[in-house]
């Protein structure tokens, strides 16, 4: 039986060339006016996902990296 990809997760998570998972950095949009430029600059782009979360997201994205 084929497994289904969780589409919302697939739009947010991407894989690097070395196989690590990346997720968008948080805290970039909500209540922007009270955050410093330094914090907002750090919140741009993607960051490498923690190893504790990789196994959980691998279940949601069964065909990622195949």
N, C-alpha and C positions, 0 to 999 in steps of 0.2 A: 504494500500500500504506500502511495506517495505521501510524503509529509508536506504540510502547508507552511509557507513562509509567512511570518507575521509582517504584514506590509508596512504598518506604521514604523516598526523597528527598522525595517530594511531601508526606509527613507532617511533615517537618522544616523545609522551606524555604517561605517565604511572600514575597509581593510587596507592596511599598508602593504607595501611590496614585500616586507619580511613576514607578513601574516598576522601582525598585531591588529587589534581592533581599536578604532578611534571613535570618539563620541563628541558631539558639540559641547563647547564649554558653557557652563550655566551662568546665570546672573548677568546676562548682557542686556536684557530688555526691560525687565520689570523695575520700576522706580529708578530710572536712569539719572534723573536730575540730581540726586543726592550722592551719586558715586563719582569718584575722582576719575580723571582722564587716564590715570595709570591703571586703575582697576578695569575700566572699560576696554582699554587696549589689551590687557591680559586676557579678557574674556572673548576676544575674537578668535575665530577659527575652531580647530579641533584639538583634543588632547588624547593621549593614549589612555585606554580604559584600564582600570585596576584589574589585577589578576583575579580577584575575588568575584568580579562580575562577568568575566569572559565565559565561564561555563554556562551561566544562566542565559546569556544572550546567544550562545551557540545553539541552544535548544530552539530559540525563536527563529533563528536563521540557519536552517539545516543544510542549505546548499551554498552557503557563503564559502568561497575559497575552493570549490570543487570544479 
